[in-house]
Amino acid sequence: MARVTGPFMSLDASGTIYDALTASIWKGRNYIRGYFIPANPNTPAQQTQRTLMANAVSGWQALPAVTPDSGALPDANYKDKWIVAARDVYPPISGFNYYVMQFCLQGAAPTIPAIAPKKSKSIHG
């Protein structure tokens, strides 16, 4: 059942009403949309993409957080190096997002690119 604070459609409402309408707040704006259950076709291509993303997340979680003073491994093997490298990316992203992006582009054990990718500042760049 939906929870309403104040008159409906004027202040805040959130929740689902009888599997017909869903009220919510997005970026501070109230909205109501029709209720639906998204399709999950579970195709082989979708499973391949999910596996790739799961492997990328596992790869990030396996990285040590901070580069030791000895620096026994390459820079790409430490989270702090990815976080620093991500600062040069435009638009700004986190070190995690940068690692996952490069993992998807390069495959397992990605390296930090020498030149950070930059997209134009236009909306469709």
N, CA, C and O atoms as a Tinker XYZ file with bonds, in Angstrom:
   500  protein
     1  N      0.840000   -1.172000    0.000000    73     2
     2  CA     0.000000    0.000000    0.000000    64     1     3
     3  C      0.889000    1.240000    0.000000    63     2     4     5
     4  O      1.946000    1.256000    0.630000    81     3
     5  N      0.468000    2.238000   -0.685000    73     3     6
     6  CA     1.239000    3.474000   -0.788000    64     5     7
     7  C      1.172000    4.253000    0.514000    63     6     8     9
     8  O      0.167000    4.212000    1.223000    81     7
     9  N      2.239000    4.955000    0.818000    73     7    10
    10  CA     2.286000    5.825000    1.983000    64     9    11
    11  C      2.226000    7.256000    1.488000    63    10    12    13
    12  O      3.055000    7.666000    0.676000    81    11
    13  N      1.259000    8.017000    1.964000    73    11    14
    14  CA     1.061000    9.386000    1.502000    64    13    15
    15  C      1.280000   10.331000    2.672000    63    14    16    17
    16  O      0.764000   10.111000    3.768000    81    15
    17  N      2.052000   11.389000    2.428000    73    15    18
    18  CA     2.266000   12.432000    3.415000    64    17    19
    19  C      1.668000   13.703000    2.845000    63    18    20    21
    20  O      2.191000   14.247000    1.873000    81    19
    21  N      0.597000   14.181000    3.421000    73    19    22
    22  CA    -0.090000   15.342000    2.867000    64    21    23
    23  C     -1.070000   14.906000    1.786000    63    22    24    25
    24  O     -1.194000   13.713000    1.508000    81    23
    25  N     -1.759000   15.848000    1.183000    73    23    26
    26  CA    -2.713000   15.520000    0.129000    64    25    27
    27  C     -2.017000   14.832000   -1.045000    63    26    28    29
    28  O     -0.901000   15.199000   -1.411000    81    27
    29  N     -2.668000   13.852000   -1.623000    73    27    30
    30  CA    -2.086000   13.086000   -2.725000    64    29    31
    31  C     -1.677000   14.002000   -3.869000    63    30    32    33
    32  O     -2.433000   14.893000   -4.254000    81    31
    33  N     -0.502000   13.790000   -4.405000    73    31    34
    34  CA     0.083000   14.537000   -5.518000    64    33    35
    35  C      0.541000   15.949000   -5.131000    63    34    36    37
    36  O      0.929000   16.718000   -6.011000    81    35
    37  N      0.508000   16.308000   -3.854000    73    35    38
    38  CA     0.958000   17.648000   -3.524000    64    37    39
    39  C      2.270000   17.638000   -2.739000    63    38    40    41
    40  O      3.154000   18.449000   -3.017000    81    39
    41  N      2.412000   16.746000   -1.773000    73    39    42
    42  CA     3.655000   16.720000   -1.009000    64    41    43
    43  C      4.457000   15.467000   -1.340000    63    42    44    45
    44  O      5.223000   15.463000   -2.304000    81    43
    45  N      4.295000   14.419000   -0.567000    73    43    46
    46  CA     5.071000   13.203000   -0.792000    64    45    47
    47  C      4.172000   11.978000   -0.821000    63    46    48    49
    48  O      3.258000   11.848000   -0.006000    81    47
    49  N      4.434000   11.087000   -1.756000    73    47    50
    50  CA     3.760000    9.796000   -1.815000    64    49    51
    51  C      4.767000    8.784000   -2.321000    63    50    52    53
    52  O      5.549000    9.077000   -3.225000    81    51
    53  N      4.751000    7.594000   -1.742000    73    51    54
    54  CA     5.631000    6.540000   -2.230000    64    53    55
    55  C      4.971000    5.195000   -1.995000    63    54    56    57
    56  O      4.252000    5.006000   -1.014000    81    55
    57  N      5.221000    4.264000   -2.904000    73    55    58
    58  CA     4.668000    2.925000   -2.774000    64    57    59
    59  C      3.811000    2.559000   -3.963000    63    58    60    61
    60  O      3.709000    3.314000   -4.930000    81    59
    61  N      3.191000    1.385000   -3.883000    73    59    62
    62  CA     2.374000    0.854000   -4.968000    64    61    63
    63  C      0.948000    0.676000   -4.492000    63    62    64    65
    64  O      0.709000    0.254000   -3.361000    81    63
    65  N      0.004000    0.998000   -5.354000    73    63    66
    66  CA    -1.415000    0.882000   -5.045000    64    65    67
    67  C     -2.005000   -0.236000   -5.896000    63    66    68    69
    68  O     -2.131000   -0.083000   -7.111000    81    67
    69  N     -2.367000   -1.355000   -5.278000    73    67    70
    70  CA    -3.072000   -2.467000   -5.924000    64    69    71
    71  C     -2.466000   -2.894000   -7.256000    63    70    72    73
    72  O     -3.205000   -3.141000   -8.209000    81    71
    73  N     -1.182000   -2.985000   -7.343000    73    71    74
    74  CA    -0.509000   -3.385000   -8.587000    64    73    75
    75  C     -1.006000   -2.601000   -9.794000    63    74    76    77
    76  O     -1.057000   -3.129000  -10.905000    81    75
    77  N     -1.368000   -1.349000   -9.577000    73    75    78
    78  CA    -1.857000   -0.508000  -10.670000    64    77    79
    79  C     -0.985000    0.731000  -10.845000    63    78    80    81
    80  O     -0.609000    1.065000  -11.969000    81    79
    81  N     -0.658000    1.418000   -9.750000    73    79    82
    82  CA     0.137000    2.644000   -9.803000    64    81    83
    83  C      1.290000    2.561000   -8.806000    63    82    84    85
    84  O      1.170000    1.952000   -7.742000    81    83
    85  N      2.400000    3.180000   -9.169000    73    83    86
    86  CA     3.539000    3.279000   -8.270000    64    85    87
    87  C      3.900000    4.749000   -8.129000    63    86    88    89
    88  O      4.178000    5.431000   -9.115000    81    87
    89  N      3.892000    5.228000   -6.891000    73    87    90
    90  CA     4.260000    6.617000   -6.607000    64    89    91
    91  C      5.658000    6.618000   -6.004000    63    90    92    93
    92  O      6.005000    5.742000   -5.211000    81    91
    93  N      6.458000    7.611000   -6.388000    73    91    94
    94  CA     7.815000    7.687000   -5.874000    64    93    95
    95  C      8.335000    9.113000   -5.988000    63    94    96    97
    96  O      7.648000   10.005000   -6.485000    81    95
    97  N      9.558000    9.308000   -5.518000    73    95    98
    98  CA    10.229000   10.602000   -5.606000    64    97    99
    99  C     11.553000   10.367000   -6.315000    63    98   100   101
   100  O     12.307000    9.470000   -5.937000    81    99
   101  N     11.843000   11.158000   -7.334000    73    99   102
   102  CA    13.092000   11.064000   -8.078000    64   101   103
   103  C     13.676000   12.458000   -8.188000    63   102   104   105
   104  O     13.050000   13.358000   -8.747000    81   103
   105  N     14.883000   12.637000   -7.652000    73   103   106
   106  CA    15.563000   13.931000   -7.648000    64   105   107
   107  C     14.675000   15.035000   -7.081000    63   106   108   109
   108  O     14.638000   16.150000   -7.601000    81   107
   109  N     13.966000   14.706000   -6.011000    73   107   110
   110  CA    13.143000   15.691000   -5.333000    64   109   111
   111  C     11.792000   15.950000   -5.966000    63   110   112   113
   112  O     11.052000   16.818000   -5.505000    81   111
   113  N     11.457000   15.216000   -7.012000    73   111   114
   114  CA    10.170000   15.428000   -7.686000    64   113   115
   115  C      9.272000   14.211000   -7.503000    63   114   116   117
   116  O      9.708000   13.070000   -7.657000    81   115
   117  N      8.034000   14.471000   -7.177000    73   115   118
   118  CA     7.055000   13.398000   -7.059000    64   117   119
   119  C      6.615000   12.952000   -8.441000    63   118   120   121
   120  O      6.495000   13.769000   -9.354000    81   119
   121  N      6.376000   11.660000   -8.597000    73   119   122
   122  CA     5.818000   11.177000   -9.857000    64   121   123
   123  C      5.032000    9.896000   -9.603000    63   122   124   125
   124  O      5.246000    9.195000   -8.614000    81   123
   125  N      4.134000    9.621000  -10.509000    73   123   126
   126  CA     3.359000    8.381000  -10.478000    64   125   127
   127  C      3.451000    7.755000  -11.853000    63   126   128   129
   128  O      3.325000    8.434000  -12.871000    81   127
   129  N      3.673000    6.449000  -11.869000    73   127   130
   130  CA     3.736000    5.722000  -13.130000    64   129   131
   131  C      2.930000    4.444000  -12.975000    63   130   132   133
   132  O      2.585000    4.036000  -11.866000    81   131
   133  N      2.642000    3.829000  -14.095000    73   131   134
   134  CA     1.947000    2.554000  -14.057000    64   133   135
   135  C      2.839000    1.475000  -13.474000    63   134   136   137
   136  O      4.055000    1.497000  -13.663000    81   135
   137  N      2.242000    0.538000  -12.770000    73   135   138
   138  CA     2.977000   -0.567000  -12.175000    64   137   139
   139  C      3.331000   -1.576000  -13.259000    63   138   140   141
   140  O      2.495000   -1.905000  -14.100000    81   139
   141  N      4.561000   -2.065000  -13.242000    73   139   142
   142  CA     4.933000   -3.124000  -14.175000    64   141   143
   143  C      6.045000   -3.966000  -13.572000    63   142   144   145
   144  O      6.783000   -3.515000  -12.696000    81   143
   145  N      6.150000   -5.182000  -14.051000    73   143   146
   146  CA     7.235000   -6.069000  -13.666000    64   145   147
   147  C      8.166000   -6.149000  -14.865000    63   146   148   149
   148  O      7.741000   -6.590000  -15.932000    81   147
   149  N      9.424000   -5.737000  -14.727000    73   147   150
   150  CA    10.329000   -5.733000  -15.878000    64   149   151
   151  C     10.595000   -7.149000  -16.384000    63   150   152   153
   152  O     10.620000   -8.113000  -15.619000    81   151
   153  N     10.791000   -7.240000  -17.687000    73   151   154
   154  CA    11.088000   -8.527000  -18.305000    64   153   155
   155  C     12.528000   -8.925000  -18.001000    63   154   156   157
   156  O     13.407000   -8.070000  -17.895000    81   155
   157  N     12.756000  -10.202000  -17.865000    73   155   158
   158  CA    14.097000  -10.738000  -17.674000    64   157   159
   159  C     14.261000  -11.905000  -18.646000    63   158   160   161
   160  O     14.059000  -13.060000  -18.272000    81   159
   161  N     14.628000  -11.602000  -19.898000    73   159   162
   162  CA    14.686000  -12.664000  -20.900000    64   161   163
   163  C     15.773000  -13.706000  -20.637000    63   162   164   165
   164  O     15.695000  -14.821000  -21.152000    81   163
   165  N     16.791000  -13.352000  -19.838000    73   163   166
   166  CA    17.848000  -14.287000  -19.467000    64   165   167
   167  C     18.506000  -14.941000  -20.682000    63   166   168   169
   168  O     18.723000  -16.153000  -20.706000    81   167
   169  N     18.815000  -14.133000  -21.679000    73   167   170
   170  CA    19.436000  -14.632000  -22.904000    64   169   171
   171  C     20.906000  -14.973000  -22.653000    63   170   172   173
   172  O     21.479000  -14.521000  -21.661000    81   171
   173  N     21.520000  -15.760000  -23.529000    73   171   174
   174  CA    22.955000  -16.053000  -23.373000    64   173   175
   175  C     23.819000  -14.787000  -23.384000    63   174   176   177
   176  O     24.793000  -14.699000  -22.637000    81   175
   177  N     23.472000  -13.813000  -24.223000    73   175   178
   178  CA    24.237000  -12.557000  -24.258000    64   177   179
   179  C     24.123000  -11.821000  -22.925000    63   178   180   181
   180  O     25.104000  -11.261000  -22.435000    81   179
   181  N     22.926000  -11.824000  -22.342000    73   179   182
   182  CA    22.715000  -11.171000  -21.054000    64   181   183
   183  C     23.519000  -11.892000  -19.963000    63   182   184   185
   184  O     24.110000  -11.240000  -19.103000    81   183
   185  N     23.544000  -13.200000  -19.993000    73   183   186
   186  CA    24.309000  -13.969000  -19.016000    64   185   187
   187  C     25.810000  -13.714000  -19.163000    63   186   188   189
   188  O     26.530000  -13.640000  -18.168000    81   187
   189  N     26.277000  -13.579000  -20.406000    73   187   190
   190  CA    27.688000  -13.268000  -20.649000    64   189   191
   191  C     28.045000  -11.917000  -20.044000    63   190   192   193
   192  O     29.090000  -11.775000  -19.408000    81   191
   193  N     27.177000  -10.919000  -20.240000    73   191   194
   194  CA    27.428000   -9.578000  -19.698000    64   193   195
   195  C     27.397000   -9.590000  -18.177000    63   194   196   197
   196  O     28.227000   -8.943000  -17.538000    81   195
   197  N     26.455000  -10.314000  -17.591000    73   195   198
   198  CA    26.381000  -10.398000  -16.132000    64   197   199
   199  C     27.628000  -11.067000  -15.555000    63   198   200   201
   200  O     28.139000  -10.654000  -14.514000    81   199
   201  N     28.112000  -12.100000  -16.237000    73   199   202
   202  CA    29.324000  -12.784000  -15.789000    64   201   203
   203  C     30.528000  -11.851000  -15.872000    63   202   204   205
   204  O     31.359000  -11.822000  -14.964000    81   203
   205  N     30.622000  -11.088000  -16.962000    73   203   206
   206  CA    31.719000  -10.127000  -17.119000    64   205   207
   207  C     31.703000   -9.102000  -15.987000    63   206   208   209
   208  O     32.745000   -8.807000  -15.402000    81   207
   209  N     30.528000   -8.561000  -15.679000    73   207   210
   210  CA    30.424000   -7.568000  -14.606000    64   209   211
   211  C     30.750000   -8.196000  -13.249000    63   210   212   213
   212  O     31.422000   -7.574000  -12.426000    81   211
   213  N     30.282000   -9.416000  -13.010000    73   211   214
   214  CA    30.572000  -10.095000  -11.743000    64   213   215
   215  C     32.075000  -10.333000  -11.596000    63   214   216   217
   216  O     32.627000  -10.166000  -10.508000    81   215
   217  N     32.734000  -10.721000  -12.685000    73   215   218
   218  CA    34.183000  -10.930000  -12.643000    64   217   219
   219  C     34.926000   -9.618000  -12.406000    63   218   220   221
   220  O     35.939000   -9.594000  -11.706000    81   219
   221  N     34.426000   -8.526000  -12.986000    73   219   222
   222  CA    35.048000   -7.216000  -12.780000    64   221   223
   223  C     34.947000   -6.798000  -11.317000    63   222   224   225
   224  O     35.920000   -6.312000  -10.742000    81   223
   225  N     33.783000   -6.985000  -10.718000    73   223   226
   226  CA    33.598000   -6.624000   -9.307000    64   225   227
   227  C     34.480000   -7.499000   -8.422000    63   226   228   229
   228  O     35.094000   -7.006000   -7.476000    81   227
   229  N     34.545000   -8.792000   -8.725000    73   227   230
   230  CA    35.407000   -9.693000   -7.949000    64   229   231
   231  C     36.873000   -9.287000   -8.075000    63   230   232   233
   232  O     37.628000   -9.349000   -7.105000    81   231
   233  N     37.269000   -8.870000   -9.285000    73   231   234
   234  CA    38.642000   -8.414000   -9.491000    64   233   235
   235  C     38.963000   -7.194000   -8.650000    63   234   236   237
   236  O     40.040000   -7.110000   -8.061000    81   235
   237  N     38.025000   -6.236000   -8.588000    73   235   238
   238  CA    38.230000   -5.032000   -7.776000    64   237   239
   239  C     38.329000   -5.397000   -6.299000    63   238   240   241
   240  O     39.191000   -4.887000   -5.584000    81   239
   241  N     37.447000   -6.278000   -5.849000    73   239   242
   242  CA    37.439000   -6.656000   -4.440000    64   241   243
   243  C     38.718000   -7.391000   -4.041000    63   242   244   245
   244  O     39.114000   -7.356000   -2.876000    81   243
   245  N     39.361000   -8.052000   -4.995000    73   243   246
   246  CA    40.584000   -8.798000   -4.700000    64   245   247
   247  C     41.828000   -7.908000   -4.659000    63   246   248   249
   248  O     42.871000   -8.331000   -4.161000    81   247
   249  N     41.728000   -6.676000   -5.178000    73   247   250
   250  CA    42.898000   -5.785000   -5.189000    64   249   251
   251  C     43.220000   -5.295000   -3.782000    63   250   252   253
   252  O     42.304000   -5.000000   -3.014000    81   251
   253  N     44.509000   -5.202000   -3.426000    73   251   254
   254  CA    44.872000   -4.575000   -2.151000    64   253   255
   255  C     44.510000   -3.089000   -2.193000    63   254   256   257
   256  O     44.536000   -2.466000   -3.254000    81   255
   257  N     44.177000   -2.534000   -1.040000    73   255   258
   258  CA    43.708000   -1.153000   -0.988000    64   257   259
   259  C     44.817000   -0.137000   -1.243000    63   258   260   261
   260  O     44.601000    0.842000   -1.957000    81   259
   261  N     45.996000   -0.354000   -0.675000    73   259   262
   262  CA    47.051000    0.657000   -0.729000    64   261   263
   263  C     48.341000    0.035000   -1.263000    63   262   264   265
   264  O     48.673000   -1.109000   -0.949000    81   263
   265  N     49.054000    0.804000   -2.068000    73   263   266
   266  CA    50.338000    0.356000   -2.591000    64   265   267
   267  C     51.361000    0.319000   -1.455000    63   266   268   269
   268  O     51.550000    1.322000   -0.767000    81   267
   269  N     52.023000   -0.825000   -1.249000    73   267   270
   270  CA    53.052000   -0.861000   -0.199000    64   269   271
   271  C     54.292000   -0.088000   -0.651000    63   270   272   273
   272  O     54.463000    0.198000   -1.836000    81   271
   273  N     55.145000    0.242000    0.305000    73   271   274
   274  CA    56.361000    0.994000   -0.020000    64   273   275
   275  C     57.260000    0.235000   -0.984000    63   274   276   277
   276  O     57.944000    0.843000   -1.808000    81   275
   277  N     57.262000   -1.086000   -0.886000    73   275   278
   278  CA    58.150000   -1.873000   -1.748000    64   277   279
   279  C     57.683000   -1.864000   -3.198000    63   278   280   281
   280  O     58.508000   -1.964000   -4.106000    81   279
   281  N     56.373000   -1.746000   -3.435000    73   279   282
   282  CA    55.851000   -1.692000   -4.793000    64   281   283
   283  C     56.172000   -2.944000   -5.588000    63   282   284   285
   284  O     56.640000   -2.854000   -6.723000    81   283
   285  N     55.925000   -4.118000   -5.002000    73   283   286
   286  CA    56.280000   -5.382000   -5.640000    64   285   287
   287  C     55.461000   -5.664000   -6.898000    63   286   288   289
   288  O     55.955000   -6.311000   -7.821000    81   287
   289  N     54.241000   -5.198000   -6.946000    73   287   290
   290  CA    53.361000   -5.458000   -8.086000    64   289   291
   291  C     53.205000   -4.203000   -8.936000    63   290   292   293
   292  O     53.466000   -3.101000   -8.452000    81   291
   293  N     52.783000   -4.346000  -10.200000    73   291   294
   294  CA    52.526000   -3.157000  -11.031000    64   293   295
   295  C     51.447000   -2.262000  -10.412000    63   294   296   297
   296  O     50.637000   -2.725000   -9.609000    81   295
   297  N     51.442000   -0.982000  -10.791000    73   295   298
   298  CA    50.494000   -0.016000  -10.230000    64   297   299
   299  C     49.044000   -0.440000  -10.401000    63   298   300   301
   300  O     48.213000   -0.145000   -9.542000    81   299
   301  N     48.724000   -1.126000  -11.492000    73   299   302
   302  CA    47.336000   -1.494000  -11.765000    64   301   303
   303  C     46.805000   -2.519000  -10.779000    63   302   304   305
   304  O     45.621000   -2.854000  -10.817000    81   303
   305  N     47.660000   -3.025000   -9.896000    73   303   306
   306  CA    47.228000   -4.031000   -8.940000    64   305   307
   307  C     46.832000   -3.447000   -7.588000    63   306   308   309
   308  O     46.725000   -4.188000   -6.611000    81   307
   309  N     46.612000   -2.136000   -7.509000    73   307   310
   310  CA    46.257000   -1.507000   -6.245000    64   309   311
   311  C     45.102000   -0.530000   -6.438000    63   310   312   313
   312  O     45.068000    0.228000   -7.408000    81   311
   313  N     44.156000   -0.560000   -5.499000    73   311   314
   314  CA    42.973000    0.305000   -5.597000    64   313   315
   315  C     43.346000    1.781000   -5.577000    63   314   316   317
   316  O     42.780000    2.568000   -6.336000    81   315
   317  N     44.283000    2.166000   -4.726000    73   315   318
   318  CA    44.605000    3.591000   -4.628000    64   317   319
   319  C     45.135000    4.147000   -5.943000    63   318   320   321
   320  O     44.903000    5.317000   -6.248000    81   319
   321  N     45.833000    3.348000   -6.718000    73   319   322
   322  CA    46.333000    3.810000   -8.024000    64   321   323
   323  C     45.184000    4.017000   -9.008000    63   322   324   325
   324  O     45.217000    4.954000   -9.805000    81   323
   325  N     44.168000    3.152000   -8.959000    73   323   326
   326  CA    42.998000    3.318000   -9.826000    64   325   327
   327  C     42.212000    4.569000   -9.429000    63   326   328   329
   328  O     41.700000    5.287000  -10.288000    81   327
   329  N     42.121000    4.822000   -8.123000    73   327   330
   330  CA    41.389000    5.998000   -7.642000    64   329   331
   331  C     42.074000    7.275000   -8.118000    63   330   332   333
   332  O     41.408000    8.210000   -8.562000    81   331
   333  N     43.400000    7.317000   -8.028000    73   331   334
   334  CA    44.153000    8.489000   -8.490000    64   333   335
   335  C     44.010000    8.644000  -10.000000    63   334   336   337
   336  O     43.807000    9.756000  -10.488000    81   335
   337  N     44.112000    7.547000  -10.743000    73   335   338
   338  CA    43.999000    7.604000  -12.204000    64   337   339
   339  C     42.608000    8.053000  -12.635000    63   338   340   341
   340  O     42.467000    8.718000  -13.662000    81   339
   341  N     41.586000    7.703000  -11.874000    73   339   342
   342  CA    40.210000    8.064000  -12.232000    64   341   343
   343  C     39.968000    9.564000  -12.126000    63   342   344   345
   344  O     39.018000   10.073000  -12.720000    81   343
   345  N     40.795000   10.273000  -11.391000    73   343   346
   346  CA    40.619000   11.727000  -11.257000    64   345   347
   347  C     40.822000   12.455000  -12.576000    63   346   348   349
   348  O     40.305000   13.557000  -12.762000    81   347
   349  N     41.572000   11.849000  -13.497000    73   347   350
   350  CA    41.839000   12.481000  -14.792000    64   349   351
   351  C     40.764000   12.190000  -15.826000    63   350   352   353
   352  O     40.784000   12.763000  -16.915000    81   351
   353  N     39.835000   11.315000  -15.504000    73   351   354
   354  CA    38.789000   10.935000  -16.458000    64   353   355
   355  C     37.718000   12.014000  -16.478000    63   354   356   357
   356  O     37.351000   12.548000  -15.432000    81   355
   357  N     37.213000   12.339000  -17.669000    73   355   358
   358  CA    36.092000   13.269000  -17.773000    64   357   359
   359  C     34.962000   12.555000  -18.481000    63   358   360   361
   360  O     35.208000   11.960000  -19.531000    81   359
   361  N     33.766000   12.573000  -17.989000    73   359   362
   362  CA    33.335000   13.152000  -16.718000    64   361   363
   363  C     33.886000   12.344000  -15.542000    63   362   364   365
   364  O     34.202000   11.164000  -15.700000    81   363
   365  N     34.003000   12.965000  -14.363000    73   363   366
   366  CA    34.616000   12.304000  -13.216000    64   365   367
   367  C     33.886000   11.014000  -12.833000    63   366   368   369
   368  O     32.656000   10.964000  -12.807000    81   367
   369  N     34.668000    9.975000  -12.538000    73   367   370
   370  CA    34.109000    8.709000  -12.074000    64   369   371
   371  C     34.955000    8.213000  -10.919000    63   370   372   373
   372  O     36.030000    8.751000  -10.655000    81   371
   373  N     34.479000    7.194000  -10.235000    73   371   374
   374  CA    35.222000    6.632000   -9.108000    64   373   375
   375  C     36.296000    5.675000   -9.618000    63   374   376   377
   376  O     36.276000    5.259000  -10.776000    81   375
   377  N     37.220000    5.339000   -8.747000    73   375   378
   378  CA    38.243000    4.366000   -9.100000    64   377   379
   379  C     37.632000    3.013000   -9.426000    63   378   380   381
   380  O     38.095000    2.316000  -10.328000    81   379
   381  N     36.592000    2.645000   -8.691000    73   379   382
   382  CA    35.886000    1.385000   -8.957000    64   381   383
   383  C     35.291000    1.384000  -10.360000    63   382   384   385
   384  O     35.462000    0.425000  -11.113000    81   383
   385  N     34.588000    2.467000  -10.709000    73   383   386
   386  CA    33.981000    2.541000  -12.041000    64   385   387
   387  C     35.041000    2.522000  -13.140000    63   386   388   389
   388  O     34.834000    1.922000  -14.195000    81   387
   389  N     36.171000    3.175000  -12.897000    73   387   390
   390  CA    37.259000    3.197000  -13.878000    64   389   391
   391  C     37.830000    1.789000  -14.062000    63   390   392   393
   392  O     38.091000    1.362000  -15.187000    81   391
   393  N     38.021000    1.075000  -12.954000    73   391   394
   394  CA    38.535000   -0.293000  -13.028000    64   393   395
   395  C     37.567000   -1.189000  -13.801000    63   394   396   397
   396  O     37.982000   -1.937000  -14.685000    81   395
   397  N     36.277000   -1.112000  -13.467000    73   395   398
   398  CA    35.280000   -1.952000  -14.141000    64   397   399
   399  C     35.221000   -1.615000  -15.627000    63   398   400   401
   400  O     35.116000   -2.515000  -16.460000    81   399
   401  N     35.286000   -0.325000  -15.971000    73   399   402
   402  CA    35.264000    0.078000  -17.375000    64   401   403
   403  C     36.452000   -0.534000  -18.121000    63   402   404   405
   404  O     36.285000   -1.097000  -19.203000    81   403
   405  N     37.644000   -0.423000  -17.544000    73   403   406
   406  CA    38.830000   -0.967000  -18.202000    64   405   407
   407  C     38.813000   -2.495000  -18.216000    63   406   408   409
   408  O     39.315000   -3.108000  -19.158000    81   407
   409  N     38.246000   -3.111000  -17.193000    73   407   410
   410  CA    38.116000   -4.569000  -17.159000    64   409   411
   411  C     37.236000   -5.029000  -18.315000    63   410   412   413
   412  O     37.555000   -6.006000  -18.994000    81   411
   413  N     36.133000   -4.328000  -18.538000    73   411   414
   414  CA    35.225000   -4.694000  -19.630000    64   413   415
   415  C     35.873000   -4.456000  -20.995000    63   414   416   417
   416  O     35.609000   -5.201000  -21.938000    81   415
   417  N     36.711000   -3.434000  -21.112000    73   415   418
   418  CA    37.378000   -3.141000  -22.386000    64   417   419
   419  C     38.591000   -4.038000  -22.635000    63   418   420   421
   420  O     38.797000   -4.506000  -23.755000    81   419
   421  N     39.394000   -4.280000  -21.595000    73   419   422
   422  CA    40.661000   -4.992000  -21.758000    64   421   423
   423  C     40.603000   -6.465000  -21.374000    63   422   424   425
   424  O     41.461000   -7.243000  -21.790000    81   423
   425  N     39.612000   -6.856000  -20.592000    73   423   426
   426  CA    39.568000   -8.225000  -20.093000    64   425   427
   427  C     40.199000   -8.304000  -18.717000    63   426   428   429
   428  O     40.467000   -7.283000  -18.085000    81   427
   429  N     40.435000   -9.530000  -18.255000    73   427   430
   430  CA    40.974000   -9.750000  -16.913000    64   429   431
   431  C     42.327000   -9.062000  -16.753000    63   430   432   433
   432  O     43.085000   -8.933000  -17.714000    81   431
   433  N     42.614000   -8.631000  -15.552000    73   431   434
   434  CA    43.868000   -7.952000  -15.191000    64   433   435
   435  C     44.143000   -6.742000  -16.074000    63   434   436   437
   436  O     45.160000   -6.705000  -16.767000    81   435
   437  N     43.247000   -5.745000  -16.060000    73   435   438
   438  CA    43.468000   -4.558000  -16.892000    64   437   439
   439  C     44.626000   -3.715000  -16.371000    63   438   440   441
   440  O     44.993000   -3.781000  -15.198000    81   439
   441  N     45.191000   -2.920000  -17.279000    73   439   442
   442  CA    46.244000   -1.985000  -16.891000    64   441   443
   443  C     45.671000   -0.572000  -16.914000    63   442   444   445
   444  O     44.697000   -0.302000  -17.616000    81   443
   445  N     46.275000    0.319000  -16.151000    73   443   446
   446  CA    45.825000    1.707000  -16.119000    64   445   447
   447  C     46.294000    2.377000  -17.406000    63   446   448   449
   448  O     47.494000    2.389000  -17.680000    81   447
   449  N     45.379000    2.937000  -18.210000    73   447   450
   450  CA    45.797000    3.595000  -19.453000    64   449   451
   451  C     46.700000    4.796000  -19.175000    63   450   452   453
   452  O     46.528000    5.495000  -18.176000    81   451
   453  N     47.660000    5.028000  -20.065000    73   451   454
   454  CA    48.572000    6.164000  -19.910000    64   453   455
   455  C     47.828000    7.478000  -20.068000    63   454   456   457
   456  O     48.154000    8.458000  -19.399000    81   455
   457  N     46.826000    7.511000  -20.950000    73   455   458
   458  CA    46.023000    8.708000  -21.173000    64   457   459
   459  C     44.589000    8.390000  -20.780000    63   458   460   461
   460  O     43.989000    7.450000  -21.301000    81   459
   461  N     44.045000    9.172000  -19.864000    73   459   462
   462  CA    42.684000    8.934000  -19.394000    64   461   463
   463  C     41.674000    9.248000  -20.488000    63   462   464   465
   464  O     41.840000   10.222000  -21.222000    81   463
   465  N     40.621000    8.425000  -20.606000    73   463   466
   466  CA    39.598000    8.718000  -21.610000    64   465   467
   467  C     38.826000    9.971000  -21.233000    63   466   468   469
   468  O     38.489000   10.175000  -20.067000    81   467
   469  N     38.554000   10.794000  -22.207000    73   467   470
   470  CA    37.789000   12.020000  -21.970000    64   469   471
   471  C     36.684000   12.099000  -23.006000    63   470   472   473
   472  O     36.901000   11.860000  -24.194000    81   471
   473  N     35.507000   12.436000  -22.535000    73   471   474
   474  CA    34.393000   12.641000  -23.441000    64   473   475
   475  C     34.151000   14.134000  -23.523000    63   474   476   477
   476  O     34.490000   14.876000  -22.601000    81   475
   477  N     33.567000   14.574000  -24.622000    73   475   478
   478  CA    33.321000   16.003000  -24.764000    64   477   479
   479  C     32.307000   16.454000  -23.724000    63   478   480   481
   480  O     31.577000   15.639000  -23.160000    81   479
   481  N     32.267000   17.734000  -23.479000    73   479   482
   482  CA    31.372000   18.269000  -22.469000    64   481   483
   483  C     29.950000   18.429000  -22.981000    63   482   484   485
   484  O     29.061000   18.807000  -22.218000    81   483
   485  N     29.718000   18.149000  -24.257000    73   483   486
   486  CA    28.355000   18.228000  -24.767000    64   485   487
   487  C     27.584000   16.998000  -24.312000    63   486   488   489
   488  O     28.180000   15.976000  -23.971000    81   487
   489  N     26.277000   17.094000  -24.306000    73   487   490
   490  CA    25.437000   16.001000  -23.828000    64   489   491
   491  C     25.619000   14.749000  -24.665000    63   490   492   493
   492  O     25.656000   13.648000  -24.116000    81   491
   493  N     25.732000   14.883000  -25.961000    73   491   494
   494  CA    25.781000   13.713000  -26.830000    64   493   495
   495  C     27.183000   13.417000  -27.321000    63   494   496   497
   496  O     27.341000   12.793000  -28.370000    81   495
   497  N     28.223000   13.853000  -26.585000    73   495   498
   498  CA    29.600000   13.679000  -27.010000    64   497   499
   499  C     30.098000   12.343000  -26.721000    63   498   500
   500  O     31.252000   12.035000  -27.021000    81   499
